[in-house]
Amino acid sequence: MSDDIIDLESDDQSIDDLGPVDYLVVEFPVGTSTFNGEMAGQLADLVAAGTIRLLDLMVIHKDEEGSIDAFEVDDIEGLDDLRGLETEIAEILAAEDVVHLAAAMENGSTAGVLVWENAWAAPFASATRRAGGQLVATGRIPIQAIAASIEAEIHDSTEGE
């Protein structure tokens, strides 16, 4: 992500109070998207519950020739559930971030880009920093890998029967 500074002054929150920040890009190839508002509703629920704090949300479209258009949430019709969250958005994605993210997309596809603070983890992250700790690694385990591992364990345990 860009090196832009998040303005936390308006939230009476310092950088030391932040939880971990994550991002994801979800691509929808041509003809596969069936937007019905469910994703927007789920995201709004996560913000309302205090689980996350939405920092940036945009949609990137890459046409058949590879040209890129990026839209912030307030520029897109039909996202009323998310428009109410726009005061929470710090808009930290820069133009070079959009170009970098779009490079991984197929021509003709559309992608949603979401940047959020894991607000639920902020108190633990702050305590860790106050104790002198620093993050040295982070990662994700895809759900498909967990399912495959469980299936392999079940197969191994039933093989000897």
N, C-alpha and C positions, 0 to 999 in steps of 0.2 A: 504494500500500500504506500501511498505517498508519505512524504515527511511533513505534511501539513499538521499544524498544531490544533488540537481540539480545544475550543474555548469553553472551559468549564466554569468560568466566573459566574455566568448566569444561573448555574445550578448550585452555587455555593459548594462546589465539590473540587477537591484538588486532585492532581494526577496520582497522588499516593492513595487515594480512596477508590481508584478504579479497579474493577475486576478484570479478568482476562478478556481480551478482545479477539473475536474470531470473524472470519468471513467465509462465504461460500458462493459458488456460482452454479446455478442450475440451468442447464441448456435444454431447450425444447426444439428438437429438429422440426423441419417443415412438416406440417400436417399432423403433428402429434399432440399439440397443446389443446387442452379442453378446460380453459380457465372458467371456473364457475364461482369464484369468490371464496372457496374453502380455504385456500392457502392464506389469503389476506385475513380471514377471520381467525385462523389459528395463530398467525403472527400477532394480531391485535390482542388476542387472549394472553399470549406470553408476556407482552409488554404490560398489560393491565394487571397481571399477577405479580409483576416485579421480578420475573425470572430473568428477563433480558432488558437492556436499554438499547433501542434502535439508534445506531449511529449514522447509517447511510443505507439507502435502498434505491436501486435504479434498475432499469431495463435496458439491455443492449440488443440491438437488432443488427445482424450482419446480412446484407443482401446477397444475391446470387453472384455478384461481381466482387464481393468482399468489402464493399463500403460499409462503414460503421455509423450507426445513429445511437445515441445514448439519451435516455429520458429519466429525469428524476421523478419520484412518485407523484409530486404535485402536477406534473405535466401529462399524466395519463388518466384518461377517462375510465370510470368504473372501479376505481380503487378507493371508494369512500371510506371503508373501514381503516385504511392506512393514512388517509389524508389527515385524520384527527391526530396522528402521531407525528406529523411533520415538525412540530415544535421540539420534539425529542431528537430529531435528526441533525447531526453535526455536519453532514455532507463532507466526508473526509476523502472520498475518492477523487483523484485528480485526473485530468485528461490522459496523462501517460499511463495511469492505472487501467483506464478503459481500453486503450490500445493494447496493452499487455494481456488483459483478460480476453479480449476479442480474438486475439491470435490463436487461442485454443479452441475457438468455436468453428463449427462447420459453416460454410457459406449457406445462406438462406435460413439460418436458425435465429432464434430469439433466446435470450438468457436473462434470468433474474439474478442480480448481485445484491447480497445482503451482508452488511457489516454490523455487528452487535457486540455490546459488552455483556458478559455473563454476570449480571448484577447479583445473582444468587451467590457467586463466589467472591464478591468484593470484600466482605469482612475477613475471610480467610487470607486472601491475597494481601490485604493491607497489613494484617498481623504478621504474615511471612516477611514482608518488606521491612517492617519495624524491627523484626528479629534479625535482620541482616541477610535473609535468604534472597536468592535470585533464581529465576527460572532458567534452567539450562537445557531443557528439552520438553517438547510437547508433541502430541500426535493424536491420530484418530485410528480406530480399528473399524474397518467397514463392517456393517451388519452381516454382509454376505460371508465374510471370513469367520465371524462368530458362529453363524449357522452351520457352516461347513465343519468347523471344529466340533460342535455338538454332535452333528451327524456322524462324524468319524468316531467319536467316543462311544456313541450308542452302537455303532457297527462293531467296534472292537470288543465291547462288553458282551454283545450277543453272539459273537463269532465262536466263542468257546463253549456255548451251550449245546 
